[in-house]
Amino acid sequence: MASVALEKVTKVFDGSVVAVNDVSIDVKDGEFMVIVGPSGCGKTTILRLIAGLEEPQKGRIKIAGNVVNDVSPRDRDVAMVFQNYALYPHMTVFQNMAFALRLRNVPKDRITQAVEDAAKALGIERMLNRKPKALSGGQRQRVALGRAIVRNPKVFLFDEPLSNLDPNLRITTRAELKALHQRLETTCIYVTHDQAEAMTLGRRICVIDRGIVRQIAAPMEVYDRPANRFVAGFLGTPAMNFLAGRIELTQGHAYFVGDDASILLPDRMIDKLTPHNTEPVTLGIRPENLSLRQNATGGDNVLVAKVRLVEPRGDRTEIVTETPAAAQLTINADPHTKLAPADTVRIYLDTAKAHLFPRTNGEKNITLQ
């Protein structure tokens, strides 16, 4: 096992395309770190930099405390699991898993023991004589994992390894991967654009946007206390709701004043909001922090809106609404809620769970300052 650190690392392609911009990440020994972000944000490039498949223009990369910028990929002692499995079609499962060990001239008896142990841990011990074409997608992914495991590397690198699996198999394999990490306790860095994978797998999450680290924290910390508007809008399904308005402090209270209503904010926010009095801001609130209050007559923290879409999800009903000022709000409502498009509803905002982002200064979360 080993720690991994990126210190102010920058990678530029073709002299102008900045894929990774001054990135610093510190992955602890034995930690499962998930790097999450939209397609094209630089996630895979970070993995390739760690593996030695790309060279940074600036910054240092450390594995187990040693700078590896000039160390070849084969000597970094990392194993990478790819999205497309990358199995040799003419080899059996056993041969695929044993290939790297044979290149190292590991004795045959040790190879056999390592492959059999990994296959048993992954539940593929009965498939060792099959070739990849005789396996399902999930089985092939297990073989790819097994090939990495037998090497017993210091660091595992995962590049969206579950993205080619069907939804149910992804959930199953995700659980197996987490259990495997708990057994092996090896340092893992896992790249994905899937929020569910990030939330369930990562001990910590690193959110990347356009090659820049936006936040690194435990999954629920990132979800409940997003550092900026990008993180707030990226994590969560359905996404966080946003309303445009301004801050107004009056008579000892703080209000968010938008086109649709004046919303009373918690007194605990007053000190943080005082420097932003009268400034334009964006209020963010998650769908589960909105509720329907049909008996409400209006007033603070209640918005009137029309239903645009009703989507039953089994455990909840997602209701998409639109306010008179054309702001769209999605509500996670009771699964038995009976509403139809064009119905008028009153929406209560739990402002204790609201976030405020200035429309300048990097849109950092004011409520966390």
URJOWO-V68993 format. One line per field, one symbol per residue. ss: DSSP state (H for helix, E for strand, C for the rest). phi: phi as a letter, one per 20 degrees, with the letter a starting at -180 (. if undefined). psi: psi as a letter, one per 20 degrees, with the letter a starting at -180 (. if undefined). A space follows every 10 residues. Layout:
# URJOWO-V68993
ss=???
phi=???
psi=???
This chain:
# URJOWO-V68993
ss=CCCEEEEEEE EEECCCEEEE EEEEEEECCC CEEEEECCCC CCHHHHHHHH HCCCCCCEEE EEECCEECCC CCHHHCCEEE ECCCCCCCCC CEHHHHHHHH HHHCCCCHHH HHHHHHHHHH HHCCHHHCCC EHHHCCHHHH HHHHHHHHHC CCCCEEEEEC CCCCCCHHHH HHHHHHHHHH HHHHCCEEEE EECCHHHHHH HCCEEEEEEC CEEEEEECHH HHHHCCCEHH HHHHCCCCCC EEEEEEEEEE CCEEEEEECC CEEEECHHHH HHHHCCCCCE EEEEECHHHE EECCCCCCCC CEEEEEEEEE EECCCCEEEE EEECCCCEEE EEECCCCCCC CCCEEEEEEC HHHCEEEECC HHHEEHHHC
phi=.aeccddlec ccdlmbeeec clecccefgn eddddcrfgn eoffffffff fnecdffcnc dcclndfdgd efgfeelccd defdmleefe dfggfffegf fffemfggff fgffffffff femcfedfee dgfedfgfff ffffffgfff flffcddddl fdfeefgfff fffgffffff fffelefccc dbdefffffe effcddedcl mdfeacafgf fffecffbfg ffeeeocffg ecceabecdb lmcdcdddfd addfegffeg ffegfdgmff cdedbfgfdd becfefdong mcdebdfdbc cfdneadede ccegemeecd dedgfdfdbc gnfecddede ffdecccfec lmlffffef
psi=qqqpppolpp ppqkiioohp nlpppopqpj qoppoqrrpj ijghhgghgg ijiqpqhqrq pppkippjhj pqghjilqpp prhjglqohi qrgghghigh hhhjkpqghh ggggghgghg hikkhjjhjr qhijqrghhh hhghghhhgh ilrhppppnl ijhjqrgghg gghgghgghg hhghkqppop pqiohggghh hphqpoppol jpphqprqgh ghghmphrhg gghgpporrq qppqbrpppp ljqpqooahh rpppqqhiig hhigijpiqp rppppqhijq qpmhiqjaap jpqprqphpp opjfirppop rprhjkpppp porqijporq qiqpqppppn ihjqqppqja ljlqohii.
